[in-house]
Amino acid sequence: VKGMDEISFTLPMNDSKRELIVNEGDIQMFADIYVIREVIDRKQSKMTEVYAEALWYDLQFAEPVTITKWDTKTAKQMLTDMLAGTGWVVGTVAFTNKRSFQIEEIDENRLELIRKVEDLFQGELWFNTQTKTVSLHDQNGIETGASVMYEKNADEIEAYYDTRDLVTKLYLYGKENMTIKDANNGVEFIENYSYSTA
């Protein structure tokens, strides 16, 4: 529903496949690729719960866009600029009309910006995680307001691993878009890959 593509499942802790379940590991379900974000080992029930997000969720963690204004451009051009350097490319775009768009907030991530293009052209995004393509089609889906709720049992001991908020590169901005470039040897960001390369 408008951008949610997540899966969760459980398996016995003694299952031979359990050792393959690691945070930030990939899972393929049919043609879709997901990234494991949470792994919960429940000692009492001897079950492992797994939560994963579609690979395209990682677009929100890509480096900031370098272009911040589009004057009378097509959706394809805007998406091409927003996906540049991410490893993702534009697929099919159903719209040829042109619109103007400007980034209002410096801290908007690429996924948020792509969603704004979806709204601007009143289309529907389709992500292909195998080919890493983003397509913009005519709207087909409907918003039902349905949601899925997950309840935790607080009566047992559990191990909880969550990497949804894992940050490996951090851009710092101050007043009037001041950066740390001058104080950080000309680099605008701080990097730390120790968790993901360990």
Buried (B, 14 or more C-beta within 10 A) or exposed (E): EEBEBEBEEEBEBEEEEBEEBEBEEEBEEEEBBBBBBBBBBBEEBEBBBBBBBBBBBBBBBBBBBEEBEBEEBBBBBBBBBBBBEBEBBBBEBBBEEBBEBEBEEEEBBBBBBBBBBBEBBEBBBBBBBEEBBBBBBEEEEEEEEEEEEEEEEEEEEBEEBEBEEEEBEEEEEEEEEEBBEEEEEEEBBEEEEEEEEE
